């Protein structure tokens, strides 16, 4: 049985991955507001936007990095909540995050708003903070339970888990030399190799990488270390960039020292993917991200994947 008797009828999602979870559970009608970053499924575009950004996301990756550092150093938020809108809508539940102040609205700002506004005195907060693939899947169940649809959440997670295990079973027998050295680049200037759940996805998909450990946040990576690793495949997946933007920004890599000598470049195995929709979004499409990565690393074992990607002309 579901954990509460009466399903929630008014939900505000301040996180794009949570919006995908709620719509995937069939609760799109109950979502009364979303964040400025929520773009999937397309139906959520009609919902009121309850957050806004103070970062110029059209700038080059190096300029975006400087904007973020400058505001954080000054103690300024990167995003802002539309408190007036939420007070008017009076959601019963707000779903937000506590994982990364650079990625979405700060958890503390949501807590402060709810505590200070009488119109939100009965509103509960569900905060997501996943660091691994298992925690991403567990969050689907948490959100489902919080809005009165626990059994639907468990069924969905069981289906997603079965797909993960199918990939794991296919790569389990790979010999060490068959596991490709892969660099998953989450930011270009300065270079960051992907952490959090990505080391786990790389391992399940049949790859290896030395830049991060599962569950740890992504960090800056010395380009010299990438060159020394000499990846056999490179997947460019900047956080917040769609596929066309990634293709454009990835051209900057070609001027990095040693780029043209890398094994991945010489073997034409440099790929751009939509990191904003997939690899960096901690929602249900994380499983599609795993399947796509498995295809890129071992196309002979995994059929072509429908998710959009581009092989870069490196």
Secondary structure, DSSP 8 states (H G I E B T S, - for coil): --SSSS----EEE-SHHHHHHHHHTT-GGGEEEE-TT---SGGGGGSEE-EEESS-TTS-HHHHHHHHHHHHHTT--SEEE-HHHHHHH--SEEEEESS-TTTS--HHHHHHHHHH-GGGTT-EEEEE---SHHHHHHHHHHHHHHTT-HHHHHHHHHHHHHHHHHHHHHHTT--GGGSEEEEEEEETTTTEE--TTHHHHHHHTTEE-SS--TTS--EE--HHHHHHHT-SEEEE--TT--HHHHHHHHGGGGGSTTGGGSHHHHTT-EEEE-TTTTTTS-STTHHHHHHHHHHHH-TTTS----S-EEE---
